[in-house]
Amino acid sequence: MASVDGKMSRLQLTAMVVGGMVGAGIFSLPRTFAGATGPLGAVIAWLIAGTGMYMMARVFQFLAERKPALDAGVFAYAKDGYGDYPGFLSAFGYWIGSCIGNVSYWVLIKSTLGAFFPVFGEGNTMVAIGVASVGIWLFHFMILRGVQQAAAINTVVTIAKIIPIVVFIGIMAFAFKMDMFRFNFYGGGLEGGIGEQVRATMLVTVFVFLGIEGASVYSRYARERRDVGFATVSGFLLVTTLMVLVTLLPYAVIPREDIAGMRQPSMATVLEAVVGPWGAMFVSVGLLISVLGAYLAWSLICAEVMSAAARTRAMPALFARENSAKVPSAALWATNLVTQAIVITTYWSNDAFALMLNLTSSMSLIPFLLVASYAMQLTTRGDTYDTLRPGDRTRDVAIAAVATVYTGYLLYAGGLKFLVLSAILYAPGSLLYVWARREQGRKVFERTADLVLMALAVLGAALGIYWIATGYIVL
């Protein structure tokens, strides 16, 4: 429930983490993993991703405690550690990536309905786009009524959407066949070794772990600073357990090749193959609740990130404006206008859901890398460790190092394709930074390094546009 002091409880902050992480991704895991690897590769992938993201969760935890003044989450750490323009890039990349992620939710909702109503197709027909557009603005005006009300609704929805996932896991465990699990174990029929199979899953694991920073983004609303760390770690452990089980258990019931060919959301299709048509209906209803809840959580996060950037003068002051309900209304309008525009473009995409999933992950990697490397700065310098638990420093250095290596590996695993697609968004997005600096009467680029970063973004954008035009990149 909402509190009278305008703050979020520990439960609400945890629900922001779980609600953000449990969205579209978990319902698509069976097919996505089966198309890339078998149980062995899946276990290795989750060990890598789980370890890396656990370290990221711990990074967010100790940064929240050691830098309480930096209460804007992901973006604030990048700005404090690397300066204004890298901080802006972190804020913009995280914001626009989250907008793209919101589009993936609408695509999957309509794809789910398409299994029962063909007019929705794979989620990118004209009817699907029209219905998604109505949904975007219904949520928009609900959120404008107040962050606390929306957060309370998100808590209820988060609890409700866990139920079908737990039921799915229970049925899969009951139907478990060891012979089938062994048959699928090495991913027979797939090209490439285990290393290539694991690499092919990395962007997917990023997508499903997005939301881990939800409590950090909303840290200014926390009643106690330590609640941010508790919510981040406990939410991470709960959701990771669910995702690993959802990925592995279908391998013990159905041949890998059949899972790889299933329609998304594949969790519904898997359950239908085991228990009949009611299984698909049950999971589909759960998915709709889950995805709508995740969309609510991410709409809140998107607006908060942009508003926080404006409050700290990284973006134009316009986006810091709040309405009478203390909602960052201008940032929310910007978020939903961009989401609406991207929804329309899905009409021309061959596989809109896969594109949105991978691009969301790619846009989030640079902000995550900047946070991890900022933690490395903090721990190696010993900043705050002279007065606050100095004995934790060695442990925190190790945590920050693993998180930095992991996020760097993700950039490599994602490949150049999605990096240049990211640049197509970063380059024009930098006009917001120019706008902010000029309205403040400040020089746009005060450091040569910032100018070099801008030049790299423009070059990357030009390369990306060229590759799309020549067909090297197919959207």
Salt bridges, closest charged atoms under 4 A:
GLU65 OE1 - ARG389 NH2 2.74
ASP84 OD2 - ARG437 NH1 2.74
ASP84 OD2 - ARG442 NH2 2.97
GLU122 OE2 - ARG263 NH1 3.38
ASP179 OD1 - ARG182 NH1 3.16
GLU224 OE1 - ARG226 NE 2.77
ASP227 OD1 - ARG10 NH2 2.95
GLU257 OE2 - ARG256 NH2 3.77
GLU304 OE2 - ARG220 NE 2.56
GLU304 OE2 - ARG311 NH2 3.30
GLU322 OE2 - ARG220 NH2 3.59
ASP383 OD2 - LYS67 NZ 3.04
ASP383 OD2 - ARG381 NH2 3.53
ASP392 OD2 - ARG389 NE 2.74
ASP392 OD2 - ARG395 NH2 3.56
ASP396 OD2 - ARG66 NE 3.84
ASP396 OD1 - ARG395 NH2 3.02
GLU446 OE2 - ARG437 NH2 3.14
ASP450 OD1 - ARG447 NH2 2.82
